[in-house]
Amino acid sequence: ACRATQVVDLFPTLSPEIVVREARLEDCWEVAETHCSSFFPEYSFPLDFVLRVDRMVGMLSGFSIPPDFKIGGFDGKFSLNKGYVTGILTIDTVADFLPRKGPLRQRRTGIAYISNVAVRERFRCKGIAKRLIANAEAQAKSWGFRAVALHCDLNNPCATKLYKDQGFRCIKVSEGANWPQPKTAPDVKFNFMMKLLNTPTTTA
């Protein structure tokens, strides 16, 4: 992933054991498929295809394309990774969704942001999300960050429990506060959660 902007997609592969690693260029379609099938399972063609292409283009924009890259990979140097991605997680330092500080609404520093945590349905309840989060925390520490933060859908108690078990705590947001939130359906409400990286994890 593009290290310059410190945006990393982490996900496990299944071959034959679970391995968490950074996304590679050839994983883009599988990452898009995992993302859309998890967050938009009710969408059907052609909208589902459009969403997958949009997600793939977004991911591709974070890569530096090598000079020997050729469309289709006919030179044997590139091919799509098919059927291996079981879960995804994005961690970044852009801080778009962190509360601004001061009257000038400056971006926060020292806090990495986790988003797009998704595991394919047939691989859920196997500890994959926990491993993704643990690796994201390790990545944030290696960048020198003191905390990680995320937004969790209030209507997803399983996800809330997962994050709490991993040491995240809900941060109280004042009524009417103008904090930035992920852009989803207008009726979706979020918990803002944060974890200090020296906080021990609770074992479930």
C-alpha positions, 0 to 999 in steps of 0.5 A: 500500500502507499506508505507515503500517505500511511494508508494500509489495507490489512487482510488475512488470506487462506492458504492453508492457514490464516495469514494477515498481510498488507494488500497487494495490487492483485488483491484489489478485486477480492478486497472490493468483493469482500467489502461490498458483500459485507456492507451492501449484501442486499444490492444486486446487479448492476448496482453491486457491480458499480460499488465493487468497481468504485471500491477497487478504484479507490484502493488502486489510488493508494498504490504506486503502479510499477513501471513494468505493469501491463493491463491483463498481466500478459507478461506474467508479472501481474494477475488477479488474486482470486478466492483468497481474501477472507477479511479486510481492514483499513488503517490510516492516518488521514484523520478525516473522521476524528474530532477537530481541535481548537477554533481553527478545527485542526486535524488530530495527530497521533491517532490512527483510524480504523475503518472498513472492517469486514469478514466474508460470511462463511469465515466469520466467528473464527477470530479473523476480525480480532487478528486484523485489529491486533495487526492494525494496532501493531502497524499504528505503533510502528508508525509512532501513534499513541491511540487508534480510533473507529466508528461502530454502527450502533445497530451492530451490537456484535461489532461493539462487543468485539471492539470492547473486548479488544480494549476499545472504549466508547467516547461520549459525544456531546449532543449536537456536536459537529463531529465528522462521521462516515458518510453512509445512510442518513439514519445510521448512528455511530459510537465513536470508540478509541483505544490507547495503544498501551491498554491491555486487551481483554481475553474473551 
